[in-house]
Amino acid sequence: MDAIFTHETNFITGGGETVRLEGIAERAAVFLDGCDDYTIEVGTDSQTSNVTKYVTAIVIHRRGRGGIFFYFPLTCKKTPYLRDRIYMETGLSISCAVELLESLLDADMMYDIIIHCDVGPNGKTRELIREITGYVAASGFECKIKPEGTAACTVADKFSK
């Protein structure tokens, strides 16, 4: 996969504003200032019609105190096979998380990033759980799946339709 995400990749905020990936690190620092109970999550979902639309979401969540999110839409030629789409979703999430982590480190910030994957114990994706969670773990990230993988199955899902 070519490098889709760079420090200069433009994401869209929940309010519709455009912000570069490197700017997300700065916003995370401000949003999380003084907060010890938080998560930074990255997840991707897709929808297929004549084309396949992938949406990668970055969610910064202060537990019990709200959150902010950013998303990046990508439209590709139709990917008809579920397994291929799930691997593409996971690859996009990992790629985004790696670049976000680099932006955080460039700003002298260190936060753990959790990858949320759109696979779960119910439905057709249950057969892919072991492969996908292994893929994420081998990339050095913690993995959450449905129903806990909300960055993918809630935020990214909303903007992929």
Wavefront OBJ file of the C-alpha trace (Angstrom):
o trace
v 0.000 0.000 0.000
v 1.350 3.411 -0.927
v 1.720 5.939 1.880
v -1.708 7.536 2.090
v -1.150 9.257 5.410
v 1.548 11.876 5.951
v 1.907 14.764 8.388
v 0.211 16.895 5.711
v -2.831 14.665 5.127
v -6.013 16.689 5.597
v -8.626 15.307 7.973
v -12.081 16.712 8.665
v -13.079 17.603 12.229
v -16.447 16.743 13.720
v -17.374 20.376 13.068
v -16.449 20.194 9.373
v -13.139 22.065 9.593
v -10.061 20.801 7.750
v -6.948 20.032 9.812
v -3.651 18.409 8.884
v -2.649 15.202 10.630
v 0.221 17.039 12.346
v -2.351 19.504 13.720
v -4.300 16.663 15.301
v -1.350 16.002 17.619
v -1.474 19.619 18.799
v -5.230 19.474 19.318
v -4.856 16.204 21.247
v -2.347 17.813 23.609
v -4.680 20.723 24.339
v -7.753 18.505 24.670
v -6.012 16.024 26.987
v -4.154 18.571 29.120
v -4.474 17.455 32.736
v -6.494 14.359 31.848
v -5.200 10.950 32.946
v -8.158 8.817 31.838
v -8.310 8.904 28.039
v -7.945 6.858 24.882
v -6.718 7.688 21.392
v -8.365 5.365 18.909
v -8.004 4.870 15.164
v -10.468 2.855 13.112
v -11.628 2.483 9.526
v -14.909 1.360 8.008
v -15.971 0.918 4.389
v -19.082 0.774 2.254
v -19.271 -0.632 -1.256
v -21.530 0.319 -4.140
v -20.077 1.166 -7.576
v -16.938 2.181 -5.654
v -15.653 1.444 -2.167
v -15.530 4.340 0.261
v -13.142 3.947 3.194
v -13.289 6.330 6.125
v -10.528 6.410 8.735
v -11.423 8.031 12.057
v -9.214 9.302 14.851
v -11.101 9.563 18.150
v -9.653 11.265 21.215
v -11.813 10.371 24.191
v -11.615 11.656 27.748
v -13.529 8.982 29.602
v -16.644 10.430 31.165
v -15.814 13.904 29.816
v -16.448 13.726 26.072
v -14.288 13.475 23.036
v -13.266 14.896 19.692
v -12.852 13.149 16.369
v -11.353 13.593 12.934
v -11.972 11.580 9.784
v -10.423 11.012 6.379
v -12.536 9.722 3.447
v -10.949 7.743 0.620
v -12.809 6.475 -2.439
v -11.333 3.579 -4.427
v -12.470 1.246 -7.155
v -14.973 -1.330 -5.961
v -13.545 -3.941 -3.601
v -16.167 -6.690 -3.747
v -14.644 -9.183 -1.307
v -15.246 -8.656 2.404
v -11.873 -10.132 3.409
v -10.019 -7.722 1.114
v -11.985 -4.749 2.472
v -11.316 -5.734 6.099
v -7.583 -6.036 5.392
v -7.611 -2.670 3.605
v -9.508 -1.084 6.520
v -7.007 -2.485 9.005
v -4.028 -1.426 6.885
v -5.383 2.114 6.630
v -5.903 2.252 10.404
v -2.377 1.011 11.109
v -0.864 3.419 8.574
v -2.773 6.337 10.095
v -1.823 5.317 13.652
v 1.869 5.095 12.728
v 1.815 8.571 11.187
v -0.196 10.005 14.110
v 2.275 8.471 16.561
v 5.153 10.084 14.649
v 3.364 13.455 14.792
v 2.846 13.047 18.531
v 6.506 12.157 19.051
v 7.613 15.117 16.890
v 5.653 17.316 19.309
v 7.334 15.606 22.310
v 4.094 13.874 23.290
v 3.636 10.192 23.977
v 0.218 8.617 23.948
v -0.846 5.033 23.355
v -2.988 4.493 20.293
v -5.562 1.707 20.068
v -6.661 0.320 16.705
v -10.377 -0.358 16.418
v -11.296 -2.982 13.817
v -14.670 -3.597 12.209
v -14.710 -7.330 12.946
v -16.617 -9.108 15.662
v -17.987 -12.370 16.999
v -21.312 -11.992 15.146
v -21.665 -12.014 11.386
v -19.340 -12.805 8.506
v -16.244 -11.137 9.990
v -15.977 -13.554 12.933
v -13.768 -15.803 10.788
v -11.251 -12.961 10.420
v -10.862 -11.984 14.091
v -7.686 -13.964 14.772
v -5.991 -12.809 11.545
v -6.889 -9.147 11.975
v -6.045 -8.911 15.669
v -2.735 -10.645 14.920
v -2.026 -8.172 12.097
v -2.606 -5.243 14.455
v -0.570 -6.782 17.292
v 2.318 -7.504 14.906
v 2.244 -3.806 14.005
v 2.755 -2.912 17.674
v -0.705 -1.656 18.567
v -3.452 -2.798 20.909
v -6.568 -3.951 19.058
v -10.249 -3.658 19.936
v -13.048 -5.356 17.983
v -16.837 -5.048 17.984
v -18.583 -4.074 20.135
v -15.650 -2.169 21.729
v -14.181 -0.976 18.398
v -16.279 2.173 18.296
v -13.875 4.311 16.224
v -14.468 1.902 13.332
v -18.011 0.664 13.856
v -19.536 3.953 15.020
v -17.575 7.062 13.984
v -16.020 5.835 10.709
v -19.237 3.951 9.890
v -21.275 7.157 10.121
v -19.139 8.943 7.517
v -18.625 5.966 5.196
v -22.303 5.888 4.201
l 1 2 3 4 5 6 7 8 9 10 11 12 13 14 15 16 17 18 19 20 21 22 23 24 25 26 27 28 29 30 31 32 33 34 35 36 37 38 39 40 41 42 43 44 45 46 47 48 49 50 51 52 53 54 55 56 57 58 59 60 61 62 63 64 65 66 67 68 69 70 71 72 73 74 75 76 77 78 79 80 81 82 83 84 85 86 87 88 89 90 91 92 93 94 95 96 97 98 99 100 101 102 103 104 105 106 107 108 109 110 111 112 113 114 115 116 117 118 119 120 121 122 123 124 125 126 127 128 129 130 131 132 133 134 135 136 137 138 139 140 141 142 143 144 145 146 147 148 149 150 151 152 153 154 155 156 157 158 159 160 161
